[in-house]
Amino acid sequence: MPNKMSVVDPEKSIRRNLNSLVKVSSKSVGAYLSANLPTDLTESEYILLGFICLNEGKSTCDIASSMGLAKGTVSETIKSLIGKGFVFAKQSEKDRRRSFVYPTEKAKRRHEDVKACFKDIDNSFEKGITAEERDIFIRVLEKLENNIVEGGKDGQ
């Protein structure tokens, strides 16, 4: 009697191929950024700095919530960025317990460097891919993301 459980061919598994793609792209991006950006910031600091540059004047709680990170983690990273001169916090006039985070000019210049690096990375990743193929790929990824989110809601 044949086994009713089908075994997915590992070469054709979307999950497996996505996992491989994530590993390879993450390693490649990390290596490129390390080679092309100053190493005075950690990867976490670069990520948080990018968010702050794009979302000026948010509170630590708002940043943590938007990024899906723990407030303590965000607070410690912001303290480090303040110490390195990349951001500053401005206390709320209405609620002294609350402060809002802003990038310095130094941060804005660095953010431009980071954006240029990511543009180079994107161009490298998209070499040989037509605009139509890129659009199809993005639509498929969006569907996969929706399936994963919906599956998580259903306990699957």
N, C-alpha and C positions, 0 to 999 in steps of 0.2 A: 504494500500500500504506500503510495507516495506521501511524502511529508507535506502537510498542508501549509506549513510556514515557509514562505518564500524567502530565499536568501538573496539579498540585493547584491548584484554584481558590484564589487567595490570600485571598479573602474567607471561605473555609470551612476554612482550615487551622488546626488546633488550635495548632500551634506558633506561627504568626503571631499569632493572637489572644492566646495566652498571653504572648508577647513584648510585645505592645502593652499588655496589662493590667499586666505587671510594670513597664514604663516609666512608665505613667501613675500607678500606685499608689505607686511609689517616689518620684516627683517630688512627688506630693500629700502623702505622709507626711513627707518631708523638709521641705517648706514649712510644714506644720502644726507640726512639732516646733520648727523654727527660730523660728516666731512665738510659740510658747507655752512654751518652756523657756529657761532661761538659756543663753547661748552660751559659757559658760566651759569646756564640754566639747565635744570633737569627736564626730561620729557614732560613730566607732569606740570612743571612750571610753564613750559611753552604752551601746553594745551590750555591751562587756566588763563595765561596771559592773552592768548588769542580770543578766548571767550570775553574777557574783560574789555579788550580793545573793540570788540564788536557790540558790546552791551554795557556801555559806560553807565556808572551811577547805580548799579545794582547792589543790594545788600548781600552779605555773606550767605544768609539764608536763601535768598532768591537765587544766587549763583549755585549753591549746593543743590537746590531743588531742580533747577533747570538742567543741570549737568548729571543729575542722578548720583551725586556723591554725598558722603557724610559731611555734615557741617564742620566737624572737627578737622577733617582732612583739608577742607577748603580754607578754614581759618589758619591752619599752620602754613599752608602754601602761600596764602596772601601775606602772612607775616614775613616769610622768606623773601617774597617779591618786593615788599616794602623795604626790607633791609638792603636789598640789592638795587634800590632806586628805580624799580619798574612800575610801581603803582603807589597810590596814596589813598588814604581813607579819610572821608569827610563826615564828621559826626552830624546826625540829624538834629535840626533845631527843635523839632517837635518831640522827639524821644531820644534822650541822651544815651540810651542803651544800644541804639541802632546807628550804624554808620554805612556809608556808601563808598564803593571802591571805583577809582578812576585810574586810567593809565597815564603815565608821565610821557613827555615827549620822547624820552629814551625808549619807552615801551612801544610807542607808535612807530618809531624808526625800525626797531627790531621786528615788529609785526609785518612791516612792509618786506623785510628780508625773508621772513618765514613764508609769506604769501608768494614771493618770487620762487622760493624753493619748491613749494607745492605746485606751482604752475609748471615748473620743469618736470617734476615727478609725474604730473597728470599727462603732460605731452609724451613722456617716455612710455607710460602705461598704454596710451592710446595710439601709439605708432602702428600704422598698418590697419587700423580699424576705421571703417567708414562712419560717417555721422549716423547713418541708418542703423548700423550694427550697434553703435554706442547707445542709441535711443532704445533699441530692443533690449539690450543688456540691462539697462537701467529699469525699464518696465518689468522685466522678469525679476530682478532683485527686489523691486518694490512689492511684487506679488508674493515672493518668498517671505519677505519681512512680515507682510500681513498674515500669511499662513502661520508663521511662527508665533506671532502675537495672539492670533485667534486660537491657535492650538494651546497656548499657555493659559488662556482664559478658560478653556474647556477641560483643563487638567491633562491634556494629552502630551 
